[in-house]
């Protein structure tokens, strides 16, 4: 539990190498799965991976339809699919194992990137900015500006504050759930190394908790995508 992060400073900016590593791997996994699943599309009897991608497409389409009614906007649909796949993989990277150097001052190199508040808050800021971009792109800049004065002009300050509040809750909700799961895994893993008796008692709870973390990772990816579509729907109304 007591460890630091591998950081480098470049141009007065601090970069966390573990976050760069895990976020890049998560993105590459999403790209690889999507590429091989859609490389040779067939009709009638789709292959296993094509069927998997079609299921994800239908799943995200249902989220969009439930959030904003029937909508065939491929720009929004592709965003939802990419976000769902990326978050699910990113949430689970630290569940099977973690990598920490065994030095006097241990350095953590591998964990779920979404267990870091910097990552989840950056995602939340990007999503809220994306909803504003969608509003301007589909409805024009005038509609976007006037939306902050609805339903009454006196609510302008509250509407501005709402954007900060939704950004904060969107990012911290994801961070809190994934981080808490990995903290519990670290505690159980520490118990496993304390001797045969402790290890035998901790193995089963650890396996159960890992399965629960997979469930939580999937649920949090679903919630994040659903809230994204709800926020987009809110901007478009």
SVG drawing of the C-alpha trace seen along z (x, -y; Angstrom):
<svg xmlns="http://www.w3.org/2000/svg" viewBox="-39 -37 55 60">
<polyline fill="none" stroke="black" stroke-width="0.4" points="0.0,0.0 2.9,-2.4 4.4,-3.1 5.1,-5.9 4.4,-6.4 7.0,-6.5 7.0,-10.1 9.2,-12.2 9.2,-16.0 9.3,-17.3 8.9,-21.0 7.9,-21.7 5.1,-19.1 4.9,-16.0 4.0,-12.8 3.0,-9.6 4.5,-6.7 2.2,-4.1 -0.8,-6.0 0.6,-6.5 1.4,-2.8 -2.0,-1.5 -4.1,-4.0 -2.1,-3.3 -2.5,0.4 -6.3,0.0 -6.6,-2.0 -4.6,0.5 -6.8,3.3 -10.0,1.5 -8.5,0.8 -7.3,4.4 -10.7,5.9 -12.6,3.5 -10.3,4.1 -10.3,7.9 -14.0,8.1 -15.0,5.9 -12.3,6.9 -14.3,9.5 -18.0,8.7 -20.6,11.2 -24.4,11.3 -26.8,13.9 -24.5,15.9 -21.9,13.5 -18.8,14.9 -18.3,14.9 -16.4,11.6 -18.6,9.9 -21.6,11.0 -19.9,9.6 -19.5,6.1 -23.1,6.2 -24.2,6.9 -22.3,3.9 -23.7,1.7 -27.3,2.8 -26.5,2.3 -25.3,-1.2 -28.1,-2.0 -30.6,-1.0 -28.8,-3.3 -29.1,-6.2 -32.7,-5.5 -33.6,-5.3 -31.8,-8.6 -32.8,-10.8 -35.4,-8.9 -34.8,-7.3 -31.5,-8.7 -29.5,-7.5 -26.5,-9.9 -23.5,-7.7 -21.2,-10.3 -22.8,-9.9 -23.2,-6.1 -19.5,-5.6 -18.6,-7.7 -20.7,-5.5 -19.3,-2.3 -15.7,-3.5 -16.2,-4.8 -18.0,-1.7 -15.2,0.6 -12.4,-1.6 -13.8,-2.1 -14.6,1.6 -11.0,2.6 -9.4,-0.2 -11.5,0.7 -10.2,4.3 -6.5,3.8 -5.6,3.8 -7.9,6.6 -5.9,9.7 -2.6,8.4 -0.5,5.3 3.2,4.6 5.2,2.9 9.0,2.9 10.5,4.5 12.8,1.7 13.3,-0.3 10.8,-2.8 8.4,-0.7 7.1,-2.1 3.7,-1.0 3.9,-0.4 0.6,1.4 -3.0,0.7 -6.3,-0.3 -5.9,-3.8 -9.4,-4.7 -8.2,-4.1 -6.5,-7.5 -8.5,-10.6 -6.5,-12.5 -7.6,-10.0 -11.3,-9.9 -11.6,-13.7 -9.9,-14.2 -12.4,-11.8 -15.2,-13.7 -14.0,-17.1 -13.6,-15.7 -17.2,-14.3 -18.8,-17.5 -16.8,-19.5 -18.0,-16.9 -21.7,-17.5 -21.2,-21.2 -19.5,-20.5 -22.5,-18.3 -24.9,-21.1 -23.1,-23.7 -22.6,-21.3 -26.3,-20.2 -28.1,-23.3 -25.8,-26.2 -24.0,-28.6 -27.1,-30.8 -29.1,-27.8 -26.1,-26.8 -25.8,-30.3 -29.5,-30.6 -29.7,-27.2 -27.9,-28.6 -30.8,-31.0 -33.5,-28.3 -36.1,-27.9 -35.6,-31.3 -32.9,-33.9 -32.4,-34.1 -31.1,-30.5 -28.0,-31.3 -25.6,-31.0 -27.2,-27.7 -26.9,-26.3 -23.2,-27.3 -22.6,-25.7 -24.4,-22.6 -21.7,-22.0 -19.0,-22.0 -21.1,-19.8 -21.8,-17.2 -18.1,-17.1 -17.1,-16.5 -19.6,-13.8 -19.0,-12.0 -15.3,-11.7 -15.3,-11.0 -18.0,-8.3 -15.9,-6.3 -12.6,-6.9 -14.1,-6.0 -15.6,-2.7 -12.5,-1.5 -10.0,-2.8 -11.9,-1.2 -11.9,2.2 -8.2,2.1 -7.5,1.0 -9.4,4.1 -7.5,6.3 -4.2,4.9 -5.2,5.6 -6.2,9.2 -3.0,9.7 -0.9,8.5 -2.7,11.1 -1.8,13.9 2.0,13.1 1.7,13.4 2.0,17.1 0.3,20.4 -2.7,20.0 -3.4,16.4 -3.0,17.2 -5.4,20.1 -8.0,18.0 -7.6,15.1 -7.4,16.9 -11.2,17.5 -12.2,14.0 -9.7,12.6 -11.1,14.6 -14.6,13.6 -13.6,9.9 -11.9,10.1 -15.1,11.4 -17.0,8.6 -14.5,6.0 -15.2,7.3 -18.9,6.8 -18.3,3.3 -16.0,2.4 -18.8,3.4 -21.5,1.5 -19.3,-1.7 -18.6,-1.6 -22.3,-1.3 -23.2,-4.1 -20.6,-6.4 -21.8,-5.9 -25.5,-6.2 -24.8,-9.5 -22.9,-10.7 -25.9,-10.1 -28.2,-11.7 -26.0,-14.8 -26.0,-14.9 -29.8,-14.6 -30.0,-17.4 -27.9,-19.7 -30.0,-18.9 -33.3,-19.8"/>
</svg>
